[in-house]
Amino acid sequence: MADLSYLEWPFFEPRHRELAVALDAWAGVHAGAAHGPDVDAECRALVRALGRDGWLRHAVAGAAHGGMGEVIDTRAVCLIRETLARHSGLADFAFAMQGLGSGAISLHGTPAQRDRYLAPVAAGEAIAAFALSEPDAGSDVAAMACAARAEGDDYVLDGEKTWISNGGIADFYVVFARTGEAPGARGITAFIVDADAPGLEIAERIEVIAPHPLARLRFDACRVPASRRLGAAGEGFKVAMRTLDVFRTSVAAAALGFARRALDEALARATTRRMFGGVLADFQLTQSKLARMATAIDGAALLTYRAAWQRDRGGRVTREAAMAKMTATENAQRVIDDAVQLFGGLGVVSGQPVERLYRDIRALRIYEGATEVQQLIIARELLRPAEA
């Protein structure tokens, strides 16, 4: 059983503690760490299991649509992601994408849109995806080229999206396209596009170092009913940023899960690896490394759950979420690297837990705002009062 003493911190309520303990037990049975040869099938199976046993209810808002509550509980989402990540990177991915992929519908969907899409997501019966990035528009969303034009009762989409998680297995995509109401980020609109919509194709499946479903999408005169527009025309950037604000802190939580697993593996290795008449943990260099690892994890956890607690209280958390994501992902990278070093040659053997963690963590420093973008956000928030 992992060390869950941090659950006694004042950020959490009894229900959060109960949730973390129950999910830890569930994940030990249902969230295997090793990926099989068919990652798509494994991801679908994880979504079904997470939905069947009620965990995905935390990923959507609205009790009438299968959600756990009327609003998303950020602390619960963070605890779920941390716990799943400690057991399996793919299980964390499966949960996170159900939330991110449907988050814009939870926040901005019409009653009809929520009725159609959210309940199947919460039940694990439909897979969601979030399609924002493009070949030349990642961090710079204003450079988006995918366009949508109004035509009768429809919109017609043309262009590409890439790095789309769940691409190829999703049942629907929340897609952001330029509609031209204003220049830059103010002329973007969000749409729900069903996977079988004419004119939408999977242009390429993308393989990455931590296997999960990923694809490049192509839209060629793809017709989408105007009733599938999310929010007002020209407000897609706000829709995207509000969605990311909900889930950005949970990226930090996933990084915590990876880092905690790495520390657990390192402690087990250090206390059992025989060396020079003792064990690896007897050496001061090892003790120093373990101390740095534990301190880095606690520091990141405090920032992560401060941001989650503050958001659940209704506070603005732009700066706090950026601090949490930057610190947790960067610290986790260092912790996992230290764990690999403690394992020596065994640490780079394919299939070893620390080797998988080494591959799992790297993308978290990039997606949903790279570390460099988080630094800009933090600085902007610090400078705002001075400039005013």
C-alpha positions in Angstrom: 0.0 0.0 0.0 1.4 3.4 -1.0 2.0 6.1 1.6 -1.3 8.1 1.6 -0.4 10.3 4.6 -0.7 13.4 2.5 -4.5 12.8 2.5 -4.5 14.2 6.0 -3.6 17.6 4.7 -6.3 20.2 5.3 -7.0 20.6 1.5 -9.1 17.4 1.7 -12.4 16.4 3.0 -13.3 12.9 4.3 -15.0 12.1 1.0 -11.7 12.8 -0.8 -9.8 10.5 1.5 -12.4 7.7 1.0 -12.2 8.2 -2.8 -8.4 7.9 -2.9 -8.3 4.7 -0.8 -11.1 3.0 -2.7 -9.6 3.9 -6.1 -6.2 2.7 -5.0 -7.7 -0.7 -4.2 -9.6 -0.8 -7.5 -6.6 0.2 -9.5 -4.5 -2.6 -8.0 -6.9 -5.1 -9.6 -8.1 -3.3 -12.8 -5.3 -1.0 -13.9 -2.3 -3.1 -15.0 0.9 -1.3 -15.5 2.1 -3.2 -18.6 0.7 -2.3 -22.1 -0.4 -5.1 -24.3 0.2 -5.2 -28.1 -3.1 -3.5 -28.9 -3.1 -0.2 -27.1 -6.4 0.9 -28.7 -8.2 -2.1 -27.4 -6.7 -1.7 -23.9 -7.7 1.9 -23.8 -11.2 1.1 -24.8 -11.3 -1.6 -22.1 -10.1 0.9 -19.4 -12.7 3.5 -20.4 -15.4 0.8 -20.1 -14.1 -0.3 -16.7 -13.7 3.2 -15.4 -17.3 4.0 -16.5 -18.8 0.7 -15.3 -17.5 1.2 -11.8 -18.4 4.9 -11.5 -15.0 6.6 -11.6 -15.8 8.5 -14.8 -18.7 10.3 -13.1 -16.1 12.6 -11.6 -15.0 13.6 -15.1 -18.2 15.3 -16.1 -20.5 17.9 -14.6 -24.2 17.5 -14.0 -26.0 14.8 -12.0 -28.7 14.6 -14.6 -26.0 13.7 -17.2 -24.2 11.0 -15.1 -21.9 13.4 -13.3 -21.0 13.0 -9.6 -22.1 16.6 -8.9 -23.2 19.8 -10.6 -19.7 21.0 -11.0 -16.4 19.1 -11.4 -14.6 18.6 -8.1 -11.0 19.5 -9.0 -9.6 17.8 -5.9 -11.3 14.5 -6.7 -10.1 14.7 -10.4 -6.6 15.3 -9.2 -6.7 12.4 -6.7 -8.0 10.1 -9.3 -5.4 11.0 -11.8 -2.6 10.8 -9.2 -3.8 7.3 -8.1 -4.3 5.9 -11.6 -0.9 7.3 -12.8 0.8 5.6 -9.9 -0.6 2.3 -11.2 -0.7 2.8 -14.9 0.0 5.7 -17.3 -2.6 4.4 -19.8 -5.3 4.2 -17.1 -4.6 7.8 -16.2 -4.7 8.8 -19.8 -8.1 7.0 -20.3 -9.7 8.9 -17.4 -8.1 12.2 -18.2 -9.2 12.3 -21.8 -12.8 11.5 -20.9 -12.8 14.7 -18.8 -10.8 16.9 -21.2 -12.6 15.6 -24.3 -16.0 16.4 -22.8 -15.1 19.3 -20.6 -16.2 22.0 -23.0 -19.6 20.3 -23.2 -19.9 20.2 -19.4 -19.0 23.9 -19.3 -20.7 25.4 -22.4 -23.0 22.7 -23.9 -26.7 23.3 -24.5 -29.1 21.0 -22.6 -29.5 19.0 -25.8 -25.7 18.6 -26.3 -25.3 17.6 -22.6 -28.1 15.1 -22.9 -26.6 13.5 -26.1 -22.9 13.3 -25.1 -22.2 13.5 -21.3 -24.0 10.5 -20.0 -22.3 8.0 -22.4 -18.9 9.6 -21.5 -19.6 9.1 -17.8 -20.8 5.5 -18.4 -17.7 4.7 -20.4 -19.9 4.0 -23.5 -18.5 6.8 -25.6 -14.9 8.0 -26.0 -14.2 11.8 -26.1 -11.4 13.8 -27.6 -10.2 17.4 -27.6 -8.9 18.7 -30.9 -7.1 22.0 -30.5 -3.5 21.6 -31.7 -2.4 21.9 -35.4 0.9 21.3 -37.2 1.7 25.1 -36.9 -0.5 26.0 -34.0 0.3 24.4 -30.6 1.2 26.9 -27.9 0.3 29.7 -30.3 -3.4 29.1 -30.6 -3.9 32.3 -32.5 -2.0 30.8 -35.4 -4.8 28.3 -36.0 -5.6 27.6 -39.7 -8.4 25.0 -39.5 -11.4 27.0 -40.7 -15.2 26.7 -40.5 -17.7 28.6 -42.6 -21.4 28.9 -42.1 -23.4 27.4 -44.9 -27.2 27.2 -44.4 -27.9 25.2 -41.2 -24.4 23.8 -41.1 -20.8 24.7 -40.7 -18.2 23.4 -43.2 -14.8 22.6 -41.7 -11.5 22.4 -43.6 -8.0 21.8 -42.3 -6.1 19.6 -40.0 -5.5 18.9 -36.3 -2.6 16.9 -34.9 -1.4 15.4 -31.6 -5.0 14.5 -30.9 -5.2 12.1 -28.0 -7.8 9.4 -28.6 -7.6 10.1 -32.3 -8.7 7.1 -34.1 -10.8 5.6 -31.3 -12.9 8.6 -30.2 -16.7 8.6 -30.8 -16.6 12.4 -31.0 -14.2 15.3 -31.1 -14.5 18.8 -29.6 -12.9 20.7 -32.5 -11.7 24.4 -32.6 -11.8 26.2 -35.9 -11.3 29.7 -37.2 -14.6 31.4 -38.1 -13.2 34.9 -38.5 -15.4 37.1 -36.3 -12.2 38.9 -35.3 -8.5 38.5 -35.8 -6.3 36.2 -33.8 -7.7 34.2 -30.9 -11.0 36.1 -30.9 -12.2 34.5 -34.2 -12.3 30.9 -33.2 -15.4 28.7 -32.5 -15.8 25.3 -30.9 -17.8 22.4 -32.4 -18.7 18.9 -31.5 -17.9 16.6 -34.5 -19.0 13.0 -34.5 -16.3 10.5 -35.5 -18.4 9.3 -38.5 -19.1 12.8 -39.9 -18.6 12.9 -43.6 -15.4 14.7 -44.5 -13.5 13.7 -41.3 -10.7 11.2 -41.7 -7.8 9.9 -39.6 -4.9 11.1 -41.7 -2.2 9.5 -39.7 -1.8 7.5 -36.5 1.1 8.8 -34.4 3.3 6.5 -32.3 5.0 8.0 -29.3 7.4 6.8 -26.6 4.5 6.3 -24.1 2.0 4.4 -26.2 -1.5 5.7 -26.3 -4.0 6.4 -29.1 -2.8 9.6 -31.0 -3.6 10.8 -34.5 -3.6 13.6 -37.0 -7.2 14.5 -38.2 -8.1 15.9 -41.6 -11.3 17.8 -42.3 -12.3 18.1 -46.0 -15.6 19.9 -46.5 -16.7 18.3 -43.2 -20.3 19.3 -42.6 -21.3 19.9 -38.9 -24.9 20.9 -37.9 -25.0 24.4 -36.4 -26.7 22.8 -33.4 -23.3 21.2 -32.6 -21.6 24.6 -32.1 -20.3 24.9 -28.5 -20.9 28.4 -27.1 -21.2 31.5 -29.2 -19.4 32.1 -32.5 -16.0 33.6 -32.0 -15.7 32.5 -28.4 -13.9 29.2 -29.0 -10.7 30.4 -27.4 -12.5 31.2 -24.2 -14.2 27.7 -24.3 -10.7 26.1 -24.8 -9.1 28.1 -22.0 -11.9 27.4 -19.5 -11.7 23.7 -20.3 -7.9 23.6 -19.9 -8.2 25.6 -16.6 -10.3 22.9 -15.1 -7.9 20.1 -16.1 -4.4 21.7 -16.1 -4.0 21.1 -12.3 -4.8 17.5 -12.9 -1.8 17.2 -15.2 0.3 18.1 -12.1 -1.5 15.4 -10.2 -0.7 12.8 -12.8 3.0 13.8 -12.6 2.8 13.3 -8.8 1.5 9.8 -9.4 4.4 8.9 -11.6 6.9 10.5 -9.2 5.4 8.7 -6.2 5.6 5.3 -8.0 9.3 6.1 -8.9 10.1 6.8 -5.3 8.4 3.6 -4.1 10.4 1.6 -6.7 13.7 3.4 -5.7 13.1 2.7 -2.0 12.5 -0.9 -2.7 15.6 -1.2 -4.9 17.8 0.8 -2.4 16.9 -1.4 0.5 17.3 -4.8 -1.2 20.1 -4.3 -3.7 23.2 -5.9 -2.2 26.4 -4.0 -2.7 29.9 -4.0 -1.0 28.8 -6.0 2.0 25.6 -4.0 2.6 22.7 -2.6 0.6 22.5 0.5 -1.7 20.6 2.5 1.0 23.6 2.3 3.3 25.5 4.9 1.2 25.1 8.6 1.9 24.9 9.4 -1.8 21.9 7.2 -2.0 20.3 8.7 1.1 20.9 12.2 -0.3 19.2 11.3 -3.6 16.2 9.7 -1.8 15.9 12.8 0.4 15.8 15.1 -2.6 13.3 12.9 -4.4 10.9 12.9 -1.4 11.2 16.7 -0.9 10.6 17.4 -4.6 7.4 15.3 -4.5 6.0 17.0 -1.4 6.8 20.5 -2.7 4.9 19.7 -5.9 2.0 18.1 -4.1 1.5 21.2 -1.9 1.4 23.4 -5.0 -0.9 21.0 -6.8 -3.5 20.6 -4.1 -3.4 24.2 -3.2 -4.5 25.0 -6.7 -7.2 22.3 -6.7 -8.5 23.4 -3.3 -8.5 27.1 -4.4 -10.4 26.3 -7.6 -13.0 24.2 -5.7 -13.6 27.2 -3.5 -14.4 29.3 -6.6 -11.1 31.2 -6.7 -9.2 32.2 -9.8 -6.2 29.8 -10.2 -4.5 30.8 -13.4 -1.2 31.5 -11.6 -1.5 28.7 -9.1 -2.4 26.0 -11.7 0.6 27.1 -13.9 2.9 26.9 -10.9 1.6 23.5 -10.0 1.9 22.1 -13.5 5.4 23.5 -14.1 6.7 22.3 -10.7 5.1 18.9 -10.6 6.1 17.9 -14.1 9.6 19.2 -13.9 10.2 17.7 -10.4 8.7 14.4 -11.5 11.1 14.2 -14.4 14.1 14.6 -12.0 12.7 12.1 -9.5 12.2 9.5 -12.2 15.6 10.1 -13.6 17.1 9.6 -10.1 15.1 6.4 -9.8 16.5 5.1 -13.1 20.0 6.0 -11.9 19.5 4.0 -8.7 18.4 1.0 -10.7 21.6 1.1 -12.8 21.5 -1.0 -15.9 18.2 -2.6 -14.9 16.6 0.9 -15.0 16.9 1.1 -18.8 15.6 -2.4 -19.5 12.4 -2.3 -21.5 9.3 -3.1 -19.4 10.8 -2.3 -16.0 8.5 0.1 -14.0 11.1 2.9 -13.9 11.8 2.6 -17.6 8.0 2.9 -18.3 7.8 5.9 -16.0 10.8 7.5 -17.8 8.8 7.4 -21.0 5.4 8.3 -19.4 6.6 11.5 -17.8 8.2 13.3 -20.7 5.0 14.4 -22.5 3.6 16.0 -19.4 6.2 18.7 -19.6 4.7 19.6 -23.1 1.0 19.0 -23.3 -1.7 21.4 -22.0 0.9 24.2 -22.0 4.6 23.5 -22.1 6.8 24.4 -19.1 8.0 27.6 -20.9 4.3 28.6 -21.5 3.6 28.1 -17.8 6.5 30.4 -17.0 5.1 33.1 -19.2 1.6 32.7 -17.6 3.1 33.0 -14.1 5.1 36.1 -15.0 2.1 37.7 -16.7 0.0 37.2 -13.6 2.8 38.6 -11.4 3.2 41.7 -13.6 -0.6 42.4 -13.9 -1.0 44.3 -10.7 2.2 46.3 -11.2 1.2 47.3 -14.7 -2.3 48.3 -13.5 
